């Protein structure tokens, strides 16, 4: 159950961040066990950082 709860929280956070990436991008997010106890705000911050980093790398 915990894994599914984390997946739902990550999907909800990622939905608003997909605009940072080019159209047609496929994103795979791997959550480590500590994600189960992380706040939604923390998950959002981590995803935002990862998506921003990916966008910069893709722009090169």
Secondary structure by P-SEA (a helix, b strand, c coil): caaaaaaaaaaaaaccccccccccbbbbbbbccccccccaaaaaaaaaaaaaaaaaaaac
